[in-house]
Amino acid sequence: MSGLHNIVILTGAGISAESGLRTFRADDGLWEDHRVEDVATPQAFRRDPELVQRFYDARRENVLAAEPNAAHRALARLDREFSGELLIVTQNIDDLHERAGARHVLHMHGEALSALCLACDARHRWTGTLLGAPGCPACGEPAMRPDIVWFGEMPYEMDRIFAALTRADLFVSIGTSGAVYPAAGFVQQAKSARARTLELNLERSQGSAWFDQTRLGPASELVPAWVEEMLR
Ligand code: BJW
């Protein structure tokens, strides 16, 4: 495996598109039905909690109905078989990496199947609805919100992510448009740590010029082919 010891993989909505989960910024994307400021900010939640809960209740149902595709399965295989350190940092709120069998996954933008209590900060696995303000299983308060990182909020696990980027000798970005920070800046951090950088995407991302190599096509084809090369 050409002397690699530390791989960091960033995934975005594009890796789950072929599992039937819509991306954000495509013509038929999630933001087509909703203005981002109406559903993905803390201000939106304060202004119209029912709209936001309904949006994420529907997303949670879609996640539960979706299945991992060949790209998730290939990354899970790499996670199992790579002898060095590997970290999958996903911006996605679905659990398809885990359901494909990946073990080293960080959800920097939160998880659809988790709820966060605004009264006591407890996080609970949540597969039902949040509309109707159910009580928190820990403190009983009807103060549960989707455990999602909205615009203006600090993404999860940033310390572990930055530490991994500093050690990385390969950084791979899969199915993300590079429109949202801090994730969009990871390629530059990896490059300053002298990592090689590879982009796998349907079309070039906004930060495409930062990558040493770009391969264009659907994730379900590109990712298994790349993993095969890595494990050869
Ligand atoms: C395929 C495919 C197939 C399709 N195969 N590929 C100005 C400059 C810099 C920063 C800012 C700024 N103004 C404001 C900010 C900060 C802000 C930000 O980035 N705003 C931008 C609009 C500029 N960021 C934040 O507020 C973040 N917090 C923050 O910065 O805290 C401070 C901080 C400081 C320093 C260090 C650390 C922190 C929080 C961002 C939260 C983002 N939340 C969302 C929604 C919540 C989750 C949810 O509802 O699901 O997360 S936004 C949305 O975008 C979602 C996604 O995770 C995220 C990224 O989208 P993604 O995955 O790239 O999807 P798309 O649709 O954009 O792209 C899909 C791609 O797939 C495309 O490229 C297709 O080609 C490809 N594709 N089919 C392969 N089959």
Boltz pocket constraint, residues with backbone or C-beta under 6 A from the ligand:
constraints:
  - pocket:
      binder: B
      contacts: [[A, 11], [A, 12], [A, 13], [A, 14], [A, 15], [A, 17], [A, 18], [A, 23], [A, 24], [A, 25], [A, 26], [A, 29], [A, 40], [A, 91], [A, 92], [A, 93], [A, 109], [A, 148], [A, 149], [A, 150], [A, 151], [A, 152], [A, 153], [A, 154], [A, 155], [A, 158], [A, 174], [A, 175], [A, 176], [A, 177], [A, 178], [A, 179], [A, 180], [A, 181], [A, 182], [A, 200], [A, 201], [A, 202], [A, 203], [A, 204], [A, 205], [A, 217], [A, 218], [A, 219], [A, 220]]
      max_distance: 6.0
